[in-house]
Amino acid sequence: MLRGFKFLTLFFTMSIEKRKLEHIMICLKNDVEHNKTNGFERVRLIGGEPISPEKVDMGTSFLGKHFKYPLFIEAMTGGAPGTGQINKNLAAAAEHLGIGMGVGSQRAAVENSGVVGTFEVRTVAPSMLLLGNLGMAQVVKYTIKEIEHAVESIGADALAIHINPIHEVAQPEGDKITSSLTEKLIDKIREIKSESDIKIVVKEVGFGISAGLAKKMESAGVDAIDVAGAGGTSWVKIEQFRGSKSAERLLNEGVPTAISLKECSSSVNIPIISSGGIRTGEEIAKSIAMGATLAGAALPFLKPSLESPEAVVAVAEKFIDELRHTMAGVGARKLTDLKGKYEYDR
């Protein structure tokens, strides 16, 4: 009986590893961007008198950590052969730049300690803000001790809990996400916050968070929200490339990032990360103007992460340079000067 259980656990873990590697290869070889835009083309910054770019200060703080720039490298991978180096290259770049990053879902590591190393990046990034990562379907099942271990085992500063009902429907081996599961997650978050000091960020995976859900998460004690709206990588497209029969009808699902950010920023008083198709420094500036503390991106960093930390830094510096010049162009000496300085075309 025990031998059979071990075999099933090994088989399950191997299937997760295979899926993670498939996801990476699909993203590298195919167009996986969402069918709809992120919505920031409808946002216009309200400017003042331009200033010199050298006078711009882009520093901020998030969950108690100082960021030199309001940029976050979103969760991508971990838990499969080769993914550890990807995470280390991303982390080394984030450390160098003075920003932060998240790792991919640690489910495989919770259920097989042998892959924990693929998420360990503190040897190359001792001080940056690091987010661990678990899915909502796993969080409601795991014990507080297992959740704490997932965070502590990689030296994470906080835990990102990803909610992904649309992705799970598209994913052949996905979990069924229901409204009752969402309520269970809210109860579990309250339990985690009452029994531990884990900081929690709730994030979507590319379909946006509603104002109503953001409010519920804030009342449960969540420390921050990552809207992760539509407009960037589409996990439905990725699953379609994997042969999902249900993906096609879901291709246009999701709330564009700008809309999700606008709704959430006017509804909650906790920090927000704007992610989902962020591709320029101007979009970072618009995100800050609309109420975000940070803006995050993943896909632009994937190919560079296969090369080196320096390649990742080069991509990030393009974002930063664009942000610097956008701020200078609208007369914003610091990020707070951007707050509320925008118009939104309906």
HURA-V130881 format. One record per backbone hydrogen bond with DSSP energy under -1.0 kcal/mol. CO is the residue of the C=O (numbers start at 0). NH is the residue of the N-H. E is the energy in kcal/mol with one decimal. If there is no record, write none. Layout:
# HURA-V130881
co->CO nh->NH e->E
co->CO nh->NH e->E
This chain:
# HURA-V130881
co->0 nh->4 e->-2.1
co->1 nh->5 e->-2.5
co->2 nh->6 e->-2.1
co->3 nh->7 e->-2.4
co->4 nh->8 e->-2.4
co->5 nh->9 e->-2.4
co->6 nh->10 e->-3.0
co->7 nh->11 e->-2.8
co->8 nh->12 e->-2.5
co->9 nh->13 e->-2.6
co->10 nh->14 e->-2.1
co->11 nh->15 e->-1.8
co->12 nh->16 e->-2.4
co->13 nh->17 e->-2.5
co->14 nh->18 e->-2.1
co->15 nh->19 e->-2.5
co->16 nh->20 e->-2.2
co->17 nh->21 e->-2.2
co->18 nh->22 e->-2.5
co->19 nh->23 e->-1.8
co->20 nh->24 e->-2.3
co->21 nh->25 e->-2.6
co->22 nh->26 e->-2.2
co->23 nh->27 e->-1.8
co->24 nh->28 e->-1.7
co->25 nh->29 e->-2.0
co->31 nh->233 e->-3.5
co->37 nh->257 e->-2.9
co->38 nh->41 e->-1.6
co->39 nh->42 e->-1.5
co->41 nh->344 e->-3.0
co->43 nh->342 e->-2.7
co->51 nh->54 e->-2.0
co->52 nh->55 e->-1.6
co->59 nh->66 e->-3.4
co->61 nh->64 e->-1.8
co->64 nh->61 e->-2.4
co->66 nh->59 e->-2.5
co->68 nh->70 e->-1.6
co->69 nh->294 e->-2.1
co->71 nh->296 e->-1.9
co->72 nh->101 e->-1.8
co->76 nh->103 e->-2.7
co->79 nh->82 e->-2.0
co->81 nh->85 e->-1.0
co->82 nh->86 e->-2.3
co->83 nh->87 e->-2.1
co->84 nh->88 e->-2.5
co->85 nh->89 e->-2.2
co->86 nh->90 e->-2.5
co->87 nh->91 e->-2.7
co->88 nh->92 e->-1.7
co->89 nh->93 e->-2.4
co->90 nh->94 e->-2.7
co->91 nh->95 e->-2.0
co->92 nh->96 e->-2.1
co->93 nh->97 e->-1.7
co->93 nh->98 e->-2.3
co->97 nh->67 e->-3.0
co->99 nh->72 e->-2.5
co->100 nh->130 e->-2.0
co->105 nh->109 e->-2.1
co->106 nh->110 e->-1.9
co->111 nh->114 e->-1.9
co->112 nh->115 e->-1.4
co->114 nh->117 e->-1.6
co->115 nh->118 e->-2.2
co->120 nh->123 e->-1.6
co->120 nh->124 e->-1.3
co->128 nh->100 e->-2.1
co->129 nh->156 e->-2.7
co->129 nh->157 e->-1.2
co->130 nh->102 e->-2.2
co->131 nh->159 e->-2.1
co->132 nh->105 e->-3.1
co->133 nh->161 e->-2.0
co->134 nh->138 e->-2.5
co->135 nh->139 e->-1.9
co->137 nh->140 e->-1.0
co->137 nh->141 e->-2.7
co->142 nh->146 e->-2.2
co->143 nh->147 e->-2.9
co->144 nh->148 e->-2.3
co->145 nh->149 e->-1.9
co->146 nh->150 e->-1.6
co->147 nh->151 e->-3.0
co->148 nh->152 e->-2.9
co->150 nh->155 e->-2.4
co->157 nh->131 e->-2.9
co->158 nh->200 e->-2.8
co->159 nh->133 e->-2.3
co->160 nh->202 e->-2.4
co->161 nh->135 e->-2.2
co->163 nh->167 e->-2.4
co->164 nh->168 e->-1.6
co->165 nh->169 e->-1.8
co->166 nh->170 e->-1.9
co->170 nh->173 e->-2.3
co->177 nh->181 e->-1.7
co->178 nh->182 e->-2.0
co->179 nh->183 e->-2.1
co->180 nh->184 e->-2.3
co->181 nh->185 e->-2.2
co->182 nh->186 e->-2.1
co->183 nh->187 e->-2.4
co->184 nh->188 e->-2.8
co->185 nh->189 e->-2.0
co->186 nh->190 e->-1.9
co->187 nh->191 e->-2.8
co->188 nh->192 e->-2.7
co->189 nh->193 e->-1.6
co->190 nh->194 e->-1.7
co->191 nh->195 e->-1.6
co->198 nh->158 e->-3.0
co->199 nh->222 e->-2.0
co->199 nh->223 e->-1.2
co->200 nh->160 e->-2.9
co->201 nh->225 e->-2.7
co->202 nh->162 e->-2.9
co->206 nh->254 e->-2.2
co->209 nh->213 e->-2.3
co->210 nh->214 e->-2.3
co->211 nh->215 e->-1.9
co->212 nh->216 e->-2.5
co->213 nh->217 e->-2.4
co->214 nh->218 e->-2.4
co->215 nh->219 e->-1.3
co->216 nh->221 e->-2.3
co->217 nh->220 e->-1.2
co->223 nh->201 e->-2.0
co->224 nh->272 e->-3.0
co->225 nh->203 e->-1.5
co->227 nh->205 e->-1.5
co->227 nh->207 e->-2.0
co->229 nh->256 e->-1.9
co->231 nh->33 e->-3.2
co->233 nh->237 e->-1.9
co->234 nh->238 e->-2.1
co->235 nh->239 e->-2.0
co->236 nh->240 e->-2.2
co->237 nh->241 e->-1.0
co->238 nh->243 e->-2.6
co->239 nh->242 e->-1.5
co->246 nh->249 e->-2.1
co->247 nh->250 e->-1.1
co->249 nh->252 e->-1.8
co->254 nh->229 e->-2.5
co->255 nh->259 e->-2.4
co->256 nh->260 e->-3.0
co->257 nh->261 e->-2.2
co->258 nh->262 e->-2.4
co->259 nh->263 e->-2.6
co->260 nh->264 e->-2.8
co->261 nh->265 e->-1.0
co->263 nh->266 e->-1.6
co->263 nh->267 e->-1.9
co->270 nh->224 e->-2.2
co->271 nh->292 e->-3.0
co->271 nh->293 e->-1.4
co->272 nh->226 e->-2.0
co->273 nh->295 e->-2.5
co->274 nh->228 e->-2.2
co->279 nh->283 e->-1.2
co->280 nh->284 e->-2.2
co->281 nh->285 e->-2.5
co->282 nh->286 e->-2.0
co->283 nh->287 e->-2.4
co->284 nh->288 e->-2.4
co->285 nh->289 e->-1.8
co->286 nh->291 e->-2.5
co->287 nh->290 e->-1.4
co->288 nh->339 e->-2.6
co->293 nh->273 e->-2.6
co->294 nh->71 e->-2.2
co->296 nh->73 e->-2.4
co->297 nh->300 e->-2.2
co->298 nh->301 e->-1.3
co->300 nh->304 e->-1.7
co->302 nh->305 e->-1.4
co->303 nh->306 e->-1.4
co->303 nh->307 e->-1.9
co->307 nh->311 e->-1.4
co->308 nh->312 e->-2.6
co->309 nh->313 e->-2.0
co->310 nh->314 e->-1.4
co->311 nh->315 e->-2.3
co->312 nh->316 e->-2.9
co->313 nh->317 e->-1.1
co->314 nh->318 e->-1.6
co->315 nh->319 e->-2.5
co->316 nh->320 e->-2.8
co->317 nh->321 e->-2.2
co->318 nh->322 e->-2.4
co->319 nh->323 e->-2.8
co->320 nh->324 e->-2.1
co->321 nh->325 e->-2.1
co->322 nh->326 e->-2.7
co->323 nh->327 e->-2.3
co->324 nh->328 e->-2.1
co->325 nh->329 e->-1.2
co->326 nh->331 e->-2.9
co->327 nh->50 e->-2.2
co->327 nh->330 e->-1.0
co->329 nh->47 e->-1.9
co->332 nh->56 e->-3.4
co->333 nh->336 e->-1.5
co->334 nh->337 e->-1.9
co->337 nh->340 e->-2.5
co->339 nh->341 e->-1.6
co->340 nh->45 e->-2.4
co->342 nh->43 e->-2.8
